[in-house]
Amino acid sequence: MVSSDPYLIFGAPSIGEEEIAEVDSVLRSGWLGTGPRVAQFEHDFAAYKGVAPLQAAAVNSCTAALHVSMVAARLDPGAEVITTPLTFCATVNAIIHAGLKPVFADIDPVTQCIDPQAIEAAITSRTQAILPVHFAGRPCEMDRIMAIAEKHNLLVIEDCAHAIETEFKGQKAGTFGDFGCFSFYVTKNIVTGEGGMILARDEKHISRAKVLALHGMSKDAWHRFSDKGYRHYQVVEAGFKYNMMDLQAAIGIHQLRSVDSNWLRRGEIWARYSDALAGLPIRLPAAESPDQRHAYHLYTIGIDEDSCGTSRDSFIDRMNDRMIGTGVHYLSIPEHPFYQLRFGWKPEQWPASMTTGRTTVSLPLSPKMSDRDVERVIDAVEASLTLRQR
Ligand SMILES: *Cc1c(COP(=O)(O)O)cnc(C)c1O
């Protein structure tokens, strides 16, 4: 039963020789901090997304990107921000740290993205923003969400942590809302170790975000250590320490160049999984829509104990016994004690998110995986389901 194969790590990054050489040259250059490579990464990422260079700001995480975006937007203290309960805790923590109040709208259980109808139902006189998460790389229904935002005069901040390559009706994720926030964490589709990017429709929002991301020091501070000689900086507000380093951008520049080939490879793995797992009593990801581009970030299956003969958690243990790492994205936010205590939330209030969170498992989906790795995962899924019936 136990495999002699090496452990297949969930979310293994694919790092090429170009990344390694660029990091080496940053280290040798002596300029590790924010500098020319960060500027180039911002420029390249903006070009990839089809926006102006002044509409992009690199930061050190998506969490920072979300936080700074909401601070830069100058929402009223305590204003309500509508988001999904099926997300990483950082989405909700960023709302709280921006002095705002998270309010949930449940997901559509098929797409696992926030349900626009539930957004409308959650709007109050205190609502000032919507924060959709393009879940697993599938776009939210941005036409409907933007129409709701316009009707109620709400700001939109897109959590694009899963959605670097995502498009909805030909438009790229992160360019619909006032802000789009991206992650380059080690398991994401582009990796810089830790890292993030803010896109904003309004260049003024980006220049404020940049000030906030570097202690609140006036714009010129970004060039303070350049060869133009020493210049005094001015602190214009109480900012944060969220800037990206050249050491990180050195990786990101080359990761971005592989983004399409990596996407194609994950697409192949996705298709193979969908084909091979189709006959099993598990829930597979919703069929893709022809007018959408899925980023293929997470391949999430659903393990319902009644139909699968195993609970989600014992399925994960059995996969682990077979040396296959999996992930859970995510237990719904109200499952966690902090949010229950602080807001009085119960998971049952958002049943689709609760049920999805209690049954979901993410299979490995990395461009680094060989065909043999993919077959190992498929075999392990089959074996982990049928174990009880033996
Ligand atoms: C990973 C993730 C984040 C946080 O990204 P970091 O770069 O690690 O801060 C936020 N939201 C979602 C949906 C994520 O998956």
The ligand as an SDF file (V2000), in Angstrom:
LIG
                    3D

 15 15  0  0  0  0  0  0  0  0999 V2000
   -2.5860   33.1900   -0.9820 C   0  0  0  0  0  0  0  0  0  0  0  0
   -3.8180   34.0070   -0.8360 C   0  0  0  0  0  0  0  0  0  0  0  0
   -3.8070   35.2800   -0.2610 C   0  0  0  0  0  0  0  0  0  0  0  0
   -2.6060   35.8330    0.4260 C   0  0  0  0  0  0  0  0  0  0  0  0
   -1.5100   35.9220   -0.3880 O   0  0  0  0  0  0  0  0  0  0  0  0
   -0.0640   36.2360    0.2640 P   0  0  0  0  0  0  0  0  0  0  0  0
    0.7570   36.6700   -0.8910 O   0  0  0  0  0  0  0  0  0  0  0  0
    0.4240   34.9460    0.8770 O   0  0  0  0  0  0  0  0  0  0  0  0
   -0.2560   37.2950    1.2780 O   0  0  0  0  0  0  0  0  0  0  0  0
   -4.9580   36.0220   -0.2670 C   0  0  0  0  0  0  0  0  0  0  0  0
   -6.0920   35.5450   -0.7920 N   0  0  0  0  0  0  0  0  0  0  0  0
   -6.1570   34.3130   -1.3360 C   0  0  0  0  0  0  0  0  0  0  0  0
   -7.4490   33.8430   -1.9150 C   0  0  0  0  0  0  0  0  0  0  0  0
   -5.0290   33.4970   -1.3490 C   0  0  0  0  0  0  0  0  0  0  0  0
   -5.0940   32.2650   -1.8610 O   0  0  0  0  0  0  0  0  0  0  0  0
  1  2  1  0
  2  3  1  0
  2 14  2  0
  3  4  1  0
  3 10  2  0
  4  5  1  0
  5  6  1  0
  6  7  2  0
  6  8  1  0
  6  9  1  0
 10 11  1  0
 11 12  2  0
 12 13  1  0
 12 14  1  0
 14 15  1  0
M  END
$$$$
